[in-house]
Amino acid sequence: MSAPARGDLFIVSSPSGGGKTTLIRRLLNDPPGEPLHFSVSHTTRAMRAGETNGREYHFISVAQFQEMAARDAFLEHNEVHDNIYGTSKAEVLPRLEAGEDVVLDIDVQGARDVRRVYPEAVMIFIAPSSQPELQKRLRLRGLDGEEVIRKRLINASKEIQEAMDYQYVIVNDDLDRATLELQSIVRARRLTPARQALRLERIRKEFR
C-alpha cells in the first residue's frame, strides 16, 4: 500500500492583536476531522502571566536560542518587538512526513521565510476589521503600555500590506464566522486528490 500523503503546513499570520491565537485555539479544539498539531515556537521573551512553558512557547535564553540557530535547528527565526522567535524543524518536518497537519502561528516576516524553504505551505492571513478595532483590542488585552501599542500599530500597517501575498484572507469581524472560515480552509485542503490518494486508490481498483 502507498505511504500516507504528506501533511499540510498551515501558516496563520496576523498583526499583533488580530485574533490569530484565539482562532487557532478554536481550530485545534474543534478540527474538521483528524486533529492538527500546533507547532510551539521558541522565544527569548519573558513568560507572561497565565502562560506555560511548552504550551504557548518554549521559553529559552538568548544563549540557548543562538546555540540552536548555530546548528541550523530552526525552519525560520526572526527578531520581533525586541525579542527573538523561531520555528524549530523538529516541531514540524517529522509530523508532515508522517501525514499530520501542522499549524504555525507566526508573523508575516517568519511566514515569508518559511515559504522560501517550504513553498507548499498554506498561507492564511487574519485581518482585523479596522484600525480602530485593532487599537481597541490591543488596549483591552492589557499586556502593553502605550509606547508598545504604538509600535504594534505601526508594524500592523506594514503587515496588512502583505495580506495579498497569502493564499487566503479571513477578516476577523465576527469570531464564529472567522472560525468557520478557518476550519473550511483546512477541510478543503484535506479533500484534494493528493490527500485522498489512498481512498481513491482503493475505489479506483474496484472500478477496473
C-alpha positions in Angstrom: 0.0 0.0 0.0 1.2 3.6 -0.7 2.6 5.7 2.1 0.2 8.3 3.6 0.2 11.7 1.8 2.4 14.3 3.4 0.5 16.6 5.8 -0.2 20.2 5.1 1.7 23.1 6.8 -0.8 25.8 7.7 0.8 29.2 8.4 -1.6 31.6 10.2 -0.4 35.2 10.5 -2.0 38.5 11.6 -0.9 41.8 13.2 -0.5 41.6 16.9 -4.0 41.7 18.4 -5.6 40.5 15.2 -7.0 37.4 16.8 -5.0 34.6 15.2 -4.1 32.9 18.5 -7.8 32.7 19.5 -8.8 31.4 16.1 -6.0 28.8 16.1 -7.1 27.7 19.6 -10.7 27.3 18.3 -9.5 25.3 15.3 -7.4 23.0 17.4 -10.3 22.4 19.9 -12.8 21.7 17.0 -10.8 20.5 14.0 -12.6 19.4 10.8 -11.8 15.7 11.0 -8.4 14.5 12.2 -6.6 16.6 14.8 -4.0 19.1 13.9 -0.6 19.6 15.6 0.2 23.1 16.8 3.9 23.9 16.4 5.1 25.6 19.6 7.7 28.2 18.7 10.8 29.1 20.7 11.2 32.6 22.1 13.5 34.7 24.2 10.8 36.9 25.5 9.7 36.7 29.1 6.8 34.4 30.0 3.5 36.3 30.7 1.0 35.6 33.5 -1.1 32.5 32.6 1.4 31.1 30.1 3.1 27.7 30.5 6.5 26.8 29.1 5.9 24.4 26.2 2.3 25.3 25.6 2.3 28.9 24.3 6.1 28.9 23.6 9.3 27.2 24.5 10.8 30.0 26.6 14.6 29.9 26.3 17.6 32.2 26.9 19.3 34.2 24.2 22.3 31.9 24.5 20.2 28.8 24.1 18.5 30.4 21.1 21.8 31.3 19.5 23.1 27.7 20.0 20.1 26.3 18.3 20.4 28.7 15.4 24.1 27.9 15.0 23.3 24.2 14.5 20.5 25.0 11.9 17.7 23.8 14.2 15.2 26.4 13.0 12.9 26.5 10.0 12.9 30.2 10.5 13.8 32.7 13.2 13.4 36.5 13.4 13.5 39.3 15.9 10.0 40.7 16.6 9.3 43.5 19.1 12.8 43.3 20.6 12.6 39.5 21.2 13.7 36.5 19.0 11.2 33.9 17.8 11.8 30.7 15.9 10.1 27.7 14.5 12.0 24.5 15.2 12.4 22.0 12.4 11.8 19.1 14.9 8.3 20.5 15.7 7.3 20.5 12.0 9.1 18.3 9.5 8.7 14.8 11.1 5.0 15.4 11.6 4.5 16.5 8.0 6.4 13.4 6.8 4.1 11.2 8.9 1.0 12.7 7.2 0.0 15.0 10.1 -1.2 18.6 9.5 0.8 21.3 11.4 -0.3 24.8 12.3 2.2 27.7 12.7 1.3 30.9 14.5 3.9 33.3 13.1 4.2 36.9 11.9 4.5 37.9 8.3 8.3 38.0 8.3 8.5 34.5 9.6 5.8 33.3 7.2 7.9 34.8 4.3 10.9 32.9 5.4 9.1 29.6 5.9 7.5 29.9 2.4 11.0 30.3 0.9 12.2 26.9 2.3 8.8 25.2 2.2 6.8 26.6 -0.7 4.0 24.1 -0.3 2.8 25.8 2.9 -0.8 27.0 3.1 -0.7 30.7 3.9 -3.6 32.3 5.8 -3.8 35.9 6.9 -6.1 37.1 9.7 -7.0 40.7 9.2 -8.7 43.0 11.8 -11.9 44.7 10.7 -10.4 48.2 11.0 -7.5 50.1 12.6 -9.6 51.5 15.4 -10.8 47.9 16.2 -7.2 46.6 16.4 -6.2 49.6 18.6 -9.1 48.8 20.9 -8.2 45.1 21.1 -4.6 45.9 21.9 -5.6 48.1 24.8 -8.2 45.7 26.1 -5.6 42.9 26.3 -3.8 45.0 29.0 -0.5 43.5 28.1 1.4 46.5 26.8 2.0 50.2 27.6 1.1 53.0 25.1 4.5 53.1 23.5 4.5 49.4 22.8 0.9 49.6 21.4 2.1 52.5 19.2 4.9 50.3 17.8 2.5 47.4 17.3 0.1 49.6 15.3 3.0 50.9 13.1 4.0 47.2 12.4 0.4 46.3 11.7 0.2 48.9 9.0 3.1 47.3 7.2 2.0 43.7 7.8 -1.5 44.3 6.4 0.0 45.5 3.1 1.4 41.9 2.7 -2.0 40.2 3.1 -2.3 39.9 -0.7 0.7 37.6 -0.8 -1.2 35.0 1.2 -3.5 32.3 -0.4 -6.3 33.0 2.0 -7.5 36.1 3.9 -10.0 36.0 6.8 -11.4 39.3 8.1 -11.9 38.7 11.8 -15.0 40.9 12.3 -17.1 38.0 13.7 -15.3 35.3 15.7 -17.7 32.5 15.0 -17.7 33.2 11.2 -13.9 33.6 11.2 -13.6 30.2 13.0 -15.8 28.5 10.4 -13.8 30.0 7.6 -10.5 28.8 9.1 -12.0 25.3 9.5 -13.2 25.4 6.0 -9.8 26.1 4.6 -8.4 23.0 6.5 -11.3 20.9 5.3 -10.9 21.9 1.7 -7.1 21.1 1.8 -7.9 17.6 3.1 -10.2 17.0 0.1 -7.5 17.4 -2.6 -6.8 14.4 -4.7 -3.3 14.1 -3.2 -4.7 13.9 0.3 -7.5 11.5 -0.8 -5.0 9.3 -2.7 -5.2 6.2 -0.5 -9.0 6.2 -0.5 -9.1 6.9 -4.3 -6.6 4.0 -4.9 -9.0 1.5 -3.3 -12.1 2.9 -5.1 -10.4 3.0 -8.5 -9.3 -0.6 -8.1 -12.9 -1.6 -7.6 -14.0 0.1 -10.8 -11.3 -1.5 -13.0 
